[in-house]
C-alpha cells in the first residue's frame, strides 16, 4: 500500500506479441489553479499542492485495451483484502514508523481507525483493515473509475482538500487524461532496447550512459516494484507507479486519504532536490503541469525481435543510474564510468582499487535506488531478480 495507490500516478511500457511498443503516461498533474510560489510558502503536509491523481485512469486504460476479465473481477480481490484485512509486513511496518510527523496517524481518529486501532501504530505481523477504503474501491469496481473522478467520491475529495486550503477543483478531476508517448528504440551491439521518450531522458548509447548521474530531475518517489513476465497472450508490461514520499494528507467524509504532493515531483526555484541536484526550469510548477520523471523502465529484445529482459528501478534521481547499472551487466561489461559511488557496506579496499584506476569515487547513504528485473532464459523459463534490501517486496516471476 505504500508503493502505490489511487492517489498517485505512473507509467507503463508495453510490448505487444507482434513486437509493437507503447508507452502510457498516467502521472499526476498540477491543478489548473497551481502557481509557482505555492511550493515555497506552504507546509509539507498541506493539501494546497496536491496533484490530480492519474492511477485510476491509467489502470482503466490498461484494462480496456489489454484486459480479459471483467473490470469488477479485477478490482474485487483488492476490495476484499482492504475490507477483511492483510498482515502487516516488515516493510510496511517500517514505512509506517518512518512517516514524517506521524502524530496524525495516532491522534486523528479518522486515520487511527486504520493505522492505530489499539492506540498505537500497527506492528509487523498484526492484521490491518481499511474498510472505508474498501467502500471506495467497491464503488470503482461497480461503476468504473468515473466513480472516482466525478460524483460523490470526487466531491468528498475536493471538500477535504478545500478544508485544508487546497486548489484542486471538480473540473481538475474530470479533465484528467492519460498521455500516450512514443517509446525510443535504442540499439546496442546486436541488441535493441525500447525506452521512454523525452522528457524521461534515456541515453541512447553506452557512451552517454556513463554520464547518467548528471540528470537533473527533482523528484523522489517510492515506486511499486513489480516483476512482470509476459502474459499468456504474449504481452510484456513494465509498470512503474509513482508514489511521493511526502503526500498531502486529507480527510474526506468517507475515509482519510493521501494524494501525491508536488513538492518532490516538481522543481522549486532556488531549492535543490533531495539528491542535491539544482532545480530545472523545465520542471517548475505551472497550471496543469505534468511533472518530469527519472523513471526509465527497459524492455530489451534480441536483434531478431525475441524478448530478452525487462528491468526498472525506484529511487528518484538515481533511477536512471540504477537502471543502467543493472542493464549493462546483461548487455555490455566494457563501460568505464569516470565517477563511481559506493554505499557504506563496500570495503575500503574496493574503493581504494577504483581510485587507483583514476575513478572519482565517493560514498553515498544506502538505498539510493532499488531495482527489479526479469529475463527470459534460453530454455524458455523466466529468471526474476528482486532488490534484496526490500523485505517481502513481492518481486517474483509466476
SETORDO-373557 format. One record per residue (C-alpha): residue in one letter; x, y, z; residue number from 0. Coordinates in Angstrom, 1 decimal, padded with zeros to 4 digits, always signed. Example, Ala and Ser with C-alpha at 12.3 -4.5 7.8 and 13.67 -1.06 7.14 Angstrom:
REM SETORDO-373557
NODE	a	+012.3	-004.5	+007.8	0
NODE	s	+013.7	-001.1	+007.1	1
REM end
This chain:
REM SETORDO-373557
NODE	x	+000.0	+000.0	+000.0	0
NODE	x	+003.0	+002.3	+000.5	1
NODE	x	+004.3	+001.6	-003.0	2
NODE	x	+001.2	+002.6	-005.0	3
NODE	x	-002.3	+003.9	-004.6	4
NODE	x	-005.2	+005.6	-006.2	5
NODE	x	-003.9	+009.0	-005.1	6
NODE	x	-000.8	+008.7	-007.3	7
NODE	x	+000.1	+008.0	-010.9	8
NODE	x	+002.8	+006.3	-013.0	9
NODE	x	+004.0	+005.0	-016.4	10
NODE	x	+003.7	+001.8	-018.4	11
NODE	x	+005.9	+000.5	-021.2	12
NODE	x	+004.1	-002.3	-023.1	13
NODE	x	+005.4	-004.8	-025.6	14
NODE	x	+002.7	-006.5	-027.7	15
NODE	x	+003.1	-010.0	-029.0	16
NODE	x	+003.7	-008.7	-032.5	17
NODE	x	+006.7	-006.6	-031.3	18
NODE	x	+004.9	-003.2	-031.2	19
NODE	x	+005.7	-001.0	-028.2	20
NODE	x	+003.5	+001.5	-026.4	21
NODE	x	+004.2	+003.9	-023.5	22
NODE	x	+001.4	+005.3	-021.3	23
NODE	x	+001.9	+008.3	-019.0	24
NODE	x	-000.6	+008.5	-016.2	25
NODE	x	+001.5	+010.8	-014.0	26
NODE	x	-000.4	+013.1	-011.6	27
NODE	x	-000.7	+016.7	-012.8	28
NODE	x	-000.8	+020.1	-011.1	29
NODE	x	-004.3	+021.7	-010.7	30
NODE	x	-005.2	+024.5	-013.0	31
NODE	x	-005.0	+026.9	-010.1	32
NODE	x	-001.4	+025.9	-009.2	33
NODE	x	+001.2	+028.6	-009.1	34
NODE	x	+005.0	+028.7	-008.7	35
NODE	x	+005.3	+030.2	-005.2	36
NODE	x	+002.9	+027.6	-003.8	37
NODE	x	+005.7	+025.1	-003.0	38
NODE	x	+007.8	+027.8	-001.3	39
NODE	x	+005.1	+029.1	+001.0	40
NODE	x	+003.1	+026.1	+002.1	41
NODE	x	+003.9	+023.4	+004.7	42
NODE	x	+004.8	+019.9	+003.6	43
NODE	x	+001.5	+018.2	+004.5	44
NODE	x	-000.8	+020.9	+003.3	45
NODE	x	-003.3	+019.8	+000.7	46
NODE	x	-002.8	+023.0	-001.3	47
NODE	x	-000.2	+021.4	-003.6	48
NODE	x	-001.9	+018.0	-004.1	49
NODE	x	-001.6	+016.7	-007.7	50
NODE	x	-004.6	+015.4	-009.6	51
NODE	x	-004.3	+011.6	-009.4	52
NODE	x	-003.7	+009.5	-012.5	53
NODE	x	-003.5	+006.0	-011.2	54
NODE	x	-007.2	+005.0	-011.7	55
NODE	x	-007.3	+006.3	-015.3	56
NODE	x	-004.0	+004.6	-016.1	57
NODE	x	-005.3	+001.2	-014.8	58
NODE	x	-008.6	+001.8	-016.6	59
NODE	x	-006.7	+002.3	-019.9	60
NODE	x	-004.6	-000.9	-019.4	61
NODE	x	-007.7	-003.0	-018.7	62
NODE	x	-009.8	-001.6	-021.5	63
NODE	x	-007.1	-002.3	-024.1	64
NODE	x	-005.4	-005.4	-022.9	65
NODE	x	-007.7	-006.9	-020.2	66
NODE	x	-009.6	-010.1	-020.5	67
NODE	x	-011.5	-010.3	-017.2	68
NODE	x	-014.4	-008.1	-016.3	69
NODE	x	-013.3	-004.9	-014.5	70
NODE	x	-015.2	-006.0	-011.4	71
NODE	x	-013.3	-009.3	-011.3	72
NODE	x	-010.0	-007.4	-011.4	73
NODE	x	-010.8	-004.9	-008.6	74
NODE	x	-012.9	-007.1	-006.2	75
NODE	x	-010.0	-009.1	-004.8	76
NODE	x	-008.4	-005.8	-003.7	77
NODE	x	-011.7	-004.7	-002.1	78
NODE	x	-011.8	-008.0	-000.2	79
NODE	x	-008.2	-007.5	+001.0	80
NODE	x	-008.9	-004.0	+002.3	81
NODE	x	-012.2	-004.9	+003.9	82
NODE	x	-011.2	-008.1	+005.7	83
NODE	x	-007.5	-007.4	+006.3	84
NODE	x	-004.0	-008.3	+005.5	85
NODE	x	-000.9	-009.0	+007.6	86
NODE	x	+001.5	-006.0	+008.1	87
NODE	x	+004.8	-006.9	+006.6	88
NODE	x	+008.2	-005.7	+007.9	89
NODE	x	+008.4	-003.3	+005.0	90
NODE	x	+005.0	-001.8	+005.8	91
NODE	x	+005.7	-001.5	+009.5	92
NODE	x	+009.0	+000.3	+008.7	93
NODE	x	+007.2	+002.7	+006.3	94
NODE	x	+004.5	+003.5	+008.8	95
NODE	x	+007.1	+004.1	+011.6	96
NODE	x	+009.1	+006.4	+009.3	97
NODE	x	+006.3	+008.8	+008.3	98
NODE	x	+007.4	+012.4	+009.0	99
NODE	x	+005.3	+014.0	+011.7	100
NODE	x	+003.3	+010.8	+012.1	101
NODE	x	+001.3	+012.0	+015.0	102
NODE	x	-001.8	+012.3	+012.9	103
NODE	x	-001.8	+008.5	+012.4	104
NODE	x	-002.5	+008.0	+016.1	105
NODE	x	-004.2	+011.3	+017.2	106
NODE	x	-006.5	+011.9	+014.3	107
NODE	x	-009.4	+009.5	+014.8	108
NODE	x	-010.1	+009.1	+011.1	109
NODE	x	-006.5	+007.8	+010.5	110
NODE	x	-006.1	+006.0	+013.8	111
NODE	x	-009.0	+003.7	+013.0	112
NODE	x	-006.9	+002.1	+010.3	113
NODE	x	-003.3	+002.7	+011.4	114
NODE	x	-003.6	+002.7	+015.2	115
NODE	x	-006.7	+000.7	+016.2	116
NODE	x	-005.1	-000.2	+019.5	117
NODE	x	-004.0	+003.2	+020.4	118
NODE	x	-000.5	+002.7	+018.9	119
NODE	x	+000.8	+002.2	+015.4	120
NODE	x	+000.3	-001.3	+013.9	121
NODE	x	+003.3	-003.6	+014.2	122
NODE	x	+004.7	-006.3	+012.0	123
NODE	x	+002.6	-009.4	+012.0	124
NODE	x	-000.7	-007.7	+013.0	125
NODE	x	-003.7	-007.5	+010.7	126
NODE	x	-004.7	-004.2	+009.1	127
NODE	x	-008.1	-003.4	+007.6	128
NODE	x	-009.2	-000.4	+005.6	129
NODE	x	-012.9	-000.8	+005.4	130
NODE	x	-013.7	+002.7	+004.3	131
NODE	x	-011.1	+002.5	+001.6	132
NODE	x	-012.8	-000.8	+000.5	133
NODE	x	-016.0	+001.1	+000.1	134
NODE	x	-014.3	+003.5	-002.3	135
NODE	x	-012.7	+000.7	-004.3	136
NODE	x	-016.0	-001.2	-004.4	137
NODE	x	-017.7	+001.9	-006.0	138
NODE	x	-014.9	+001.9	-008.6	139
NODE	x	-015.3	-001.8	-009.2	140
NODE	x	-019.1	-001.4	-009.7	141
NODE	x	-019.2	+001.9	-011.6	142
NODE	x	-015.7	+002.2	-013.1	143
NODE	x	-013.1	+004.9	-012.5	144
NODE	x	-015.6	+007.6	-013.3	145
NODE	x	-016.9	+007.0	-009.7	146
NODE	x	-013.5	+008.4	-008.6	147
NODE	x	-013.3	+011.4	-010.9	148
NODE	x	-016.9	+012.5	-010.6	149
NODE	x	-019.8	+012.2	-008.3	150
NODE	x	-019.8	+011.7	-004.5	151
NODE	x	-016.2	+010.4	-004.1	152
NODE	x	-014.9	+013.3	-006.2	153
NODE	x	-017.0	+015.8	-004.2	154
NODE	x	-015.7	+014.4	-000.9	155
NODE	x	-012.1	+014.6	-002.2	156
NODE	x	-012.4	+018.2	-003.2	157
NODE	x	-014.2	+019.1	+000.1	158
NODE	x	-011.4	+017.5	+002.0	159
NODE	x	-008.8	+019.5	+000.0	160
NODE	x	-010.6	+022.7	+000.3	161
NODE	x	-010.9	+022.3	+004.1	162
NODE	x	-007.0	+022.5	+004.0	163
NODE	x	-006.7	+025.3	+001.5	164
NODE	x	-006.4	+023.1	-001.5	165
NODE	x	-006.7	+024.4	-005.0	166
NODE	x	-007.9	+021.4	-006.8	167
NODE	x	-011.4	+021.5	-008.3	168
NODE	x	-014.0	+019.1	-009.7	169
NODE	x	-013.0	+020.2	-013.2	170
NODE	x	-009.4	+019.2	-012.5	171
NODE	x	-010.5	+015.7	-011.6	172
NODE	x	-013.0	+015.4	-014.5	173
NODE	x	-010.5	+016.6	-017.1	174
NODE	x	-007.6	+014.2	-016.2	175
NODE	x	-006.5	+012.1	-019.1	176
NODE	x	-003.6	+009.7	-019.8	177
NODE	x	-001.0	+010.6	-022.3	178
NODE	x	+000.4	+008.3	-025.0	179
NODE	x	+004.1	+008.7	-025.7	180
NODE	x	+006.3	+007.0	-028.4	181
NODE	x	+009.0	+004.8	-026.9	182
NODE	x	+012.5	+005.5	-028.1	183
NODE	x	+014.2	+002.4	-029.6	184
NODE	x	+017.9	+002.1	-028.9	185
NODE	x	+020.4	-000.4	-030.3	186
NODE	x	+023.5	-001.6	-028.5	187
NODE	x	+025.8	-004.1	-030.3	188
NODE	x	+023.4	-006.7	-031.6	189
NODE	x	+020.6	-006.0	-029.1	190
NODE	x	+018.0	-003.3	-029.1	191
NODE	x	+016.0	-001.8	-026.2	192
NODE	x	+012.9	+000.3	-026.1	193
NODE	x	+012.8	+003.2	-023.7	194
NODE	x	+010.5	+006.0	-022.7	195
NODE	x	+010.6	+009.1	-024.9	196
NODE	x	+011.8	+012.5	-023.6	197
NODE	x	+011.4	+014.1	-021.1	198
NODE	x	+012.3	+010.9	-019.3	199
NODE	x	+015.9	+011.2	-020.8	200
NODE	x	+017.0	+007.7	-021.6	201
NODE	x	+020.5	+008.0	-023.1	202
NODE	x	+020.6	+006.0	-026.3	203
NODE	x	+024.2	+005.0	-026.4	204
NODE	x	+026.6	+003.3	-023.9	205
NODE	x	+028.9	+006.3	-024.0	206
NODE	x	+026.2	+008.7	-022.9	207
NODE	x	+025.0	+006.2	-020.3	208
NODE	x	+028.2	+006.7	-018.4	209
NODE	x	+027.1	+010.2	-017.6	210
NODE	x	+023.6	+009.5	-016.5	211
NODE	x	+024.4	+010.6	-012.9	212
NODE	x	+024.2	+014.2	-014.3	213
NODE	x	+020.5	+014.1	-014.9	214
NODE	x	+018.6	+016.9	-013.2	215
NODE	x	+015.1	+015.7	-012.2	216
NODE	x	+013.6	+017.0	-008.9	217
NODE	x	+011.5	+014.1	-007.5	218
NODE	x	+012.0	+011.3	-005.1	219
NODE	x	+009.2	+008.7	-005.4	220
NODE	x	+008.7	+005.4	-003.8	221
NODE	x	+007.6	+003.2	-006.7	222
NODE	x	+005.9	-000.1	-006.9	223
NODE	x	+008.3	-003.0	-007.6	224
NODE	x	+006.6	-005.5	-009.9	225
NODE	x	+008.4	-008.1	-012.0	226
NODE	x	+006.2	-008.7	-015.0	227
NODE	x	+006.7	-011.7	-017.1	228
NODE	x	+004.8	-011.8	-020.4	229
NODE	x	+001.1	-012.6	-020.1	230
NODE	x	-000.3	-015.8	-021.6	231
NODE	x	-001.1	-013.8	-024.8	232
NODE	x	+002.5	-012.6	-025.0	233
NODE	x	+002.2	-009.1	-023.7	234
NODE	x	+005.2	-007.7	-021.7	235
NODE	x	+004.2	-004.8	-019.4	236
NODE	x	+006.6	-002.8	-017.3	237
NODE	x	+004.5	-000.7	-015.0	238
NODE	x	+006.0	+001.8	-012.5	239
NODE	x	+003.7	+003.5	-010.1	240
NODE	x	+005.0	+006.8	-008.7	241
NODE	x	+004.3	+007.5	-005.0	242
NODE	x	+005.8	+010.5	-003.4	243
NODE	x	+007.4	+010.2	+000.0	244
NODE	x	+005.6	+013.4	+001.0	245
NODE	x	+001.9	+013.2	+000.5	246
NODE	x	-000.9	+015.6	+001.1	247
NODE	x	-003.0	+014.4	+004.0	248
NODE	x	-006.7	+014.9	+003.5	249
NODE	x	-009.7	+013.7	+005.4	250
NODE	x	-012.8	+013.0	+003.3	251
NODE	x	-016.2	+012.4	+004.8	252
NODE	x	-015.9	+008.7	+003.9	253
NODE	x	-012.3	+008.0	+004.8	254
NODE	x	-008.9	+009.7	+005.2	255
NODE	x	-006.6	+009.6	+002.1	256
NODE	x	-003.3	+010.7	+000.7	257
NODE	x	-002.8	+012.4	-002.6	258
NODE	x	+000.6	+012.7	-004.2	259
NODE	x	+002.1	+016.1	-003.4	260
NODE	x	+004.0	+018.2	-005.9	261
NODE	x	+006.9	+019.4	-003.7	262
NODE	x	+009.1	+016.4	-004.6	263
NODE	x	+007.7	+015.9	-008.2	264
NODE	x	+008.3	+019.4	-009.4	265
NODE	x	+011.3	+021.7	-009.1	266
NODE	x	+011.3	+024.6	-006.7	267
NODE	x	+013.2	+027.7	-007.8	268
NODE	x	+016.3	+028.1	-005.8	269
NODE	x	+015.9	+024.8	-003.9	270
NODE	x	+018.0	+021.7	-004.7	271
NODE	x	+016.2	+018.4	-004.6	272
NODE	x	+016.8	+015.5	-002.1	273
NODE	x	+019.8	+014.4	-004.1	274
NODE	x	+021.4	+017.8	-004.3	275
NODE	x	+020.6	+018.5	-007.9	276
NODE	x	+019.8	+022.1	-008.8	277
NODE	x	+016.2	+022.9	-009.8	278
NODE	x	+015.2	+022.5	-013.5	279
NODE	x	+013.2	+025.4	-015.0	280
NODE	x	+011.5	+022.9	-017.4	281
NODE	x	+010.0	+021.2	-014.3	282
NODE	x	+008.8	+024.3	-012.5	283
NODE	x	+005.1	+024.2	-011.4	284
NODE	x	+002.6	+025.5	-013.9	285
NODE	x	-001.2	+025.1	-014.2	286
NODE	x	-001.8	+021.6	-015.4	287
NODE	x	+001.9	+020.7	-015.3	288
NODE	x	+002.7	+017.0	-015.6	289
NODE	x	+006.0	+016.6	-013.7	290
NODE	x	+009.1	+015.2	-015.3	291
NODE	x	+010.3	+011.9	-014.1	292
NODE	x	+013.5	+009.9	-013.9	293
NODE	x	+011.6	+006.7	-014.3	294
NODE	x	+013.2	+004.7	-017.1	295
NODE	x	+011.9	+001.1	-017.5	296
NODE	x	+013.5	-001.0	-020.2	297
NODE	x	+012.2	-003.9	-022.2	298
NODE	x	+015.0	-005.4	-024.2	299
NODE	x	+014.9	-007.9	-027.1	300
NODE	x	+017.4	-009.6	-029.4	301
NODE	x	+018.0	-008.3	-032.9	302
NODE	x	+015.5	-010.8	-034.3	303
NODE	x	+012.8	-009.5	-032.0	304
NODE	x	+012.8	-012.1	-029.3	305
NODE	x	+012.2	-010.9	-025.7	306
NODE	x	+015.4	-010.7	-023.6	307
NODE	x	+014.6	-009.0	-020.4	308
NODE	x	+012.5	-006.3	-018.6	309
NODE	x	+014.0	-004.1	-015.9	310
NODE	x	+013.1	-001.0	-013.9	311
NODE	x	+014.1	+000.8	-010.7	312
NODE	x	+012.9	+003.2	-008.0	313
NODE	x	+014.8	+005.9	-006.2	314
NODE	x	+014.1	+009.4	-007.6	315
NODE	x	+017.0	+011.0	-009.4	316
NODE	x	+019.0	+007.8	-009.1	317
NODE	x	+016.6	+005.7	-011.1	318
NODE	x	+018.4	+006.1	-014.4	319
NODE	x	+021.7	+005.2	-012.7	320
NODE	x	+020.3	+002.0	-011.2	321
NODE	x	+018.6	+001.0	-014.4	322
NODE	x	+021.7	+001.5	-016.5	323
NODE	x	+023.9	-000.2	-013.8	324
NODE	x	+021.8	-003.3	-013.9	325
NODE	x	+021.3	-003.3	-017.6	326
NODE	x	+025.0	-003.1	-018.5	327
NODE	x	+025.7	-006.3	-016.6	328
NODE	x	+023.4	-008.1	-019.0	329
NODE	x	+024.4	-006.2	-022.2	330
NODE	x	+027.8	-004.7	-022.0	331
NODE	x	+030.6	-005.0	-019.5	332
NODE	x	+033.0	-002.6	-021.1	333
NODE	x	+031.7	+000.7	-019.9	334
NODE	x	+034.3	+002.8	-018.0	335
NODE	x	+032.5	+005.4	-015.8	336
NODE	x	+034.5	+008.4	-014.6	337
NODE	x	+032.5	+008.7	-011.4	338
NODE	x	+031.5	+005.8	-009.2	339
NODE	x	+029.6	+005.9	-005.9	340
NODE	x	+029.7	+003.3	-003.1	341
NODE	x	+027.2	+002.5	-000.3	342
NODE	x	+028.7	+002.2	+003.1	343
NODE	x	+028.8	-001.6	+003.0	344
NODE	x	+031.6	-001.7	+000.5	345
NODE	x	+035.0	-002.3	+002.0	346
NODE	x	+037.8	+000.3	+001.8	347
NODE	x	+040.0	-001.9	-000.4	348
NODE	x	+037.4	-001.9	-003.2	349
NODE	x	+037.1	+001.8	-003.1	350
NODE	x	+040.9	+002.2	-003.0	351
NODE	x	+041.2	+000.0	-006.0	352
NODE	x	+038.8	+002.1	-008.0	353
NODE	x	+040.6	+005.2	-007.0	354
NODE	x	+043.9	+003.6	-008.2	355
NODE	x	+042.2	+003.3	-011.6	356
NODE	x	+041.7	+007.1	-011.5	357
NODE	x	+037.9	+006.9	-010.9	358
NODE	x	+036.3	+009.7	-008.9	359
NODE	x	+035.0	+007.6	-006.0	360
NODE	x	+032.6	+008.9	-003.3	361
NODE	x	+030.4	+007.4	-000.6	362
NODE	x	+026.6	+007.6	-000.5	363
NODE	x	+023.9	+006.5	+002.0	364
NODE	x	+022.4	+003.1	+001.4	365
NODE	x	+019.2	+002.7	-000.5	366
NODE	x	+019.9	+005.3	-003.2	367
NODE	x	+017.9	+003.3	-005.7	368
NODE	x	+016.1	-000.1	-005.8	369
NODE	x	+015.9	-002.2	-009.0	370
NODE	x	+013.8	-005.2	-010.1	371
NODE	x	+014.0	-007.2	-013.2	372
NODE	x	+013.0	-010.4	-015.1	373
NODE	x	+014.7	-012.1	-018.1	374
NODE	x	+013.8	-014.9	-020.5	375
NODE	x	+016.3	-017.7	-020.4	376
NODE	x	+017.3	-019.8	-023.4	377
NODE	x	+015.3	-022.8	-022.1	378
NODE	x	+012.1	-020.7	-022.2	379
NODE	x	+011.8	-020.2	-018.4	380
NODE	x	+012.0	-016.8	-016.6	381
NODE	x	+014.5	-015.7	-014.0	382
NODE	x	+013.4	-012.9	-011.7	383
NODE	x	+015.7	-010.7	-009.6	384
NODE	x	+014.5	-008.5	-006.8	385
NODE	x	+016.0	-005.9	-004.6	386
NODE	x	+017.4	-007.8	-001.6	387
NODE	x	+017.1	-004.8	+000.7	388
NODE	x	+013.3	-004.8	+000.3	389
NODE	x	+011.9	-007.4	+002.7	390
NODE	x	+008.7	-009.1	+001.3	391
NODE	x	+008.8	-006.7	-001.7	392
NODE	x	+006.7	-009.1	-003.8	393
NODE	x	+009.1	-009.1	-006.7	394
NODE	x	+008.9	-012.6	-008.3	395
NODE	x	+008.0	-014.4	-011.5	396
NODE	x	+004.9	-016.6	-011.7	397
REM end
